[in-house]
Amino acid sequence: MPPLPPRGSIPDDARPTADEAAGAKPTGVLVLADGTTLWGRGLGAEGDAVGEVCFNTSMTGYQEILTDPSYAEQIITFTFPHIGNVGTNFEDIESVGPAARGLILRADVTEPSSWRAASHLDAWALRRGLVGLAGVDTRRLTRLIRAVGAPNGVIAHNSKGEFDLTALKAKAAAFPGLEGLDVAKQVFCRQSYSWDETLWSLGKGYGRQDNAKFHIVAIDYGVKRNILRCLAATGAKVTVVPGDTSAEAILALSPDGIFLSNGPGDPAATGVYAVPVIRSLIDSGKPVFGICLGHQMLALALGARTAKMKQGHRGANHPVKDKTTGKVEITSQNHGFVVLPETLPANAEETHISLFDGTNEGLRMLDKPVFSVQYHPEASPGPEDSHYLFDRFIDLVKSHA
């Protein structure tokens, strides 16, 4: 095992993999914008993909992670070494196809060992055009990201082991990064649709909501399917609308409540068209609930500011304290931007904080039925500690019906 780089340093190159040391050509490579090169074994689709390189600490749920639209324009490094060991299936997905640009693994993908598996992760990635790389010292790469921040890079897979490193470095260097980039427009739906699928249960699969009592309009900035399932499971009829829908069109649907979804990219960039809409929806007096990007843009609509984080929060083991109750929840997270709580107006307060670094994880308005959280209470993947937030939202809807 090669030594870890000291904090604040970047290795010029990674030590050769076992295959490379034995004389075999590496079939995969990660090239960062500064020229740092990490060799490995390619998996999934051949080709290359550029994006921001981040890491996720989750031990389970890799299929949900790879299909989460919030990972658009990102290459995911999994810190847990045994990714792919339960295969893939047709149920554990958060969007139609992979949202991530690529995946980086420590160990080779093993044969699936789950009764729910329908295919091998390698075959699943190949069918969906997702480029992967195994055999990388992911601990070293994670330390690098923690030291210098999430870098831009290119992941490449070529079965012949033929790579133009100069061209790959140039491609990585040309990637503009996520700050200032409106990525939500790449992933949100293009027309409205109804959603009635509810949560999965063993032996039954997903349920259906056929006795809706309330109407929730969900604004799609890159929404995850399990969030919609959680909303439907509360007894709501859910209508999903594109992220650039006007406030007038949303209110014309006569919603009892409005949901602001998760999504990728810089909230300030997406907020150029989304924030004025959110302000009008707040002014309408309707209950509003936001998650992740929806939380960040709600803060912007209130006059607060957001900032890019050094490496972000991505994993299913993040402790968050609810300042209103004193309780601690273990949460699932995926965000690279954060709300600056000191910029919130007098009629809003911070409700949740991260126990890892003290950053903002939630807010609420004091004079309106409006609240939001930075993390993912739908638990897909992740613990179910925060499922109660959907009930809290519906309780607001009931009280303002």
Salt bridges, closest charged atoms under 4 A:
ASP19 OD2 - ARG41 NH1 3.61
ASP48 OD1 - LYS171 NZ 2.49
GLU52 OE1 - LYS308 NZ 3.02
GLU52 OE2 - ARG314 NH2 3.80
ASP68 OD2 - LYS224 NZ 3.96
GLU73 OE1 - ARG101 NH1 3.40
GLU91 OE1 - ARG116 NH2 2.91
ASP92 OD2 - ARG116 NH1 2.93
ASP108 OD1 - ARG41 NE 2.92
ASP196 OD1 - ARG208 NH1 2.77
GLU197 OE2 - ARG208 NH2 3.88
GLU197 OE1 - ARG229 NE 2.87
ASP322 OD2 - HIS352 NE2 3.44
ASP322 OD2 - ARG392 NH2 3.83
GLU349 OE2 - ARG364 NE 2.49
GLU350 OE1 - LYS323 NZ 3.10
ASP357 OD2 - HIS313 NE2 2.66
GLU361 OE2 - HIS313 ND1 3.37
GLU378 OE2 - LYS224 NZ 2.73
GLU378 OE2 - HIS376 ND1 2.98
